[in-house]
Amino acid sequence: LVACVIGRTVFVHAGLQASHLRGGNEENENGEKKFGGVSKLNEQAREWILKAHHGDNNNWGEFNTVEEVIRAAQNRAKVASKTMPDCLGGGIGASSPVWMRDYSQPNDKEPKNPKAGNMIVEALAESGPNMQRMVMGHTPQRQINSALGGKAWRIDVGASRGVMGGTPEVLEIVHMG
């Protein structure tokens, strides 16, 4: 999943913008609802993951040298990245749902992007009725924290030794009515 809506909370790897979700309320020529919003992102990611992206590579693992292994891996990465949907792509610094950091940088502080407050309000509105918060990871924080008036919850505490060696934490969301 790229994103998931549970109750009044949308969960996403790095963050969502309204532009990632628009078009979700459209209908096709037969009046049937098109995939859109969170469902569209997830469907695009699923279709891409299930599709073979190998091209003319040695997919059977019959290599004679380390260089051949590296070359084949680089070729597979090139082929895969060319077909990757926008919801997964872009790499470091991109605004896709798996790379953006508009709501979580700098860590443990309010976002540096002056448009972040308006962006998250618009994204929550596009995510569904009565959305109250977005929970995201991707940018390690010293501890779970919120920003933007409690609309952005940053839960990546860098628990991996390879990241920050942070202490695991849990965010509990309790709806009172």
Residue pairs with C-beta under 8 A, 6 or more apart in sequence:
1 42
1 45
2 12
2 13
2 38
2 41
2 42
2 44
2 45
2 87
2 88
2 97
2 98
3 10
3 11
3 12
3 13
3 16
3 38
3 41
3 42
3 97
3 127
4 10
4 11
4 12
4 38
4 42
5 11
5 38
5 127
5 128
5 131
7 173
7 175
8 130
8 131
8 132
8 133
8 175
9 131
9 132
9 133
9 134
9 135
9 173
10 16
10 38
10 123
10 124
10 127
10 128
10 131
10 133
10 134
10 135
11 134
11 135
11 136
12 97
12 134
12 135
12 136
13 97
13 98
13 136
13 137
13 138
14 96
14 97
14 98
14 99
14 100
14 101
14 104
14 136
14 137
14 138
14 139
15 97
15 100
15 101
15 102
15 103
15 104
15 123
15 134
15 136
15 138
15 152
16 97
16 123
16 126
16 127
16 134
17 95
17 100
17 102
17 119
17 122
17 123
18 119
18 122
18 123
18 125
18 126
20 41
20 87
20 96
20 97
20 123
21 36
21 37
21 38
21 40
21 41
21 123
21 126
21 127
22 36
22 126
23 34
23 36
23 37
23 40
24 34
24 35
24 36
24 37
24 38
24 39
24 40
24 126
25 33
25 36
25 37
26 33
26 34
26 36
27 33
27 34
28 34
34 40
35 43
37 126
37 127
37 128
38 127
38 128
41 87
41 97
44 85
44 86
44 87
44 88
45 85
45 87
45 88
47 85
48 83
48 84
48 85
48 88
51 83
53 76
53 79
53 80
53 83
54 76
54 79
55 75
55 76
55 79
56 75
57 72
57 75
57 76
57 79
58 68
58 72
63 69
63 72
81 89
86 96
87 96
87 97
87 98
88 96
88 97
88 98
89 96
90 96
90 99
91 99
92 99
93 99
93 101
94 100
95 102
98 138
99 138
101 138
101 139
102 111
102 113
102 115
102 116
102 119
103 111
103 113
103 116
103 119
103 120
103 134
103 136
103 147
103 148
103 152
103 154
104 111
104 136
104 138
104 139
104 141
104 147
104 152
104 154
104 156
105 111
105 112
105 113
105 139
106 112
107 139
107 140
107 141
107 142
107 154
108 141
108 142
108 143
108 145
109 147
110 147
110 148
111 147
111 148
111 152
113 119
116 147
116 148
116 152
117 148
117 149
117 151
120 134
120 148
120 151
120 152
121 151
123 134
124 131
124 132
124 133
124 134
124 151
125 131
127 134
132 150
132 151
133 146
133 150
133 151
133 152
133 153
133 173
134 151
134 152
134 153
135 153
135 155
135 171
135 173
136 152
136 153
136 154
136 155
136 156
137 154
137 155
137 156
138 156
139 154
139 156
140 156
140 157
140 158
140 163
140 164
140 166
141 154
141 155
141 156
141 157
141 158
142 157
142 166
143 157
143 166
143 167
143 169
144 153
144 154
144 155
144 157
144 169
144 170
144 171
145 153
145 154
146 152
146 153
146 154
147 154
153 171
155 169
155 171
157 164
157 166
157 167
157 168
157 169
158 164
158 165
158 166
159 165
159 166
159 167
159 168
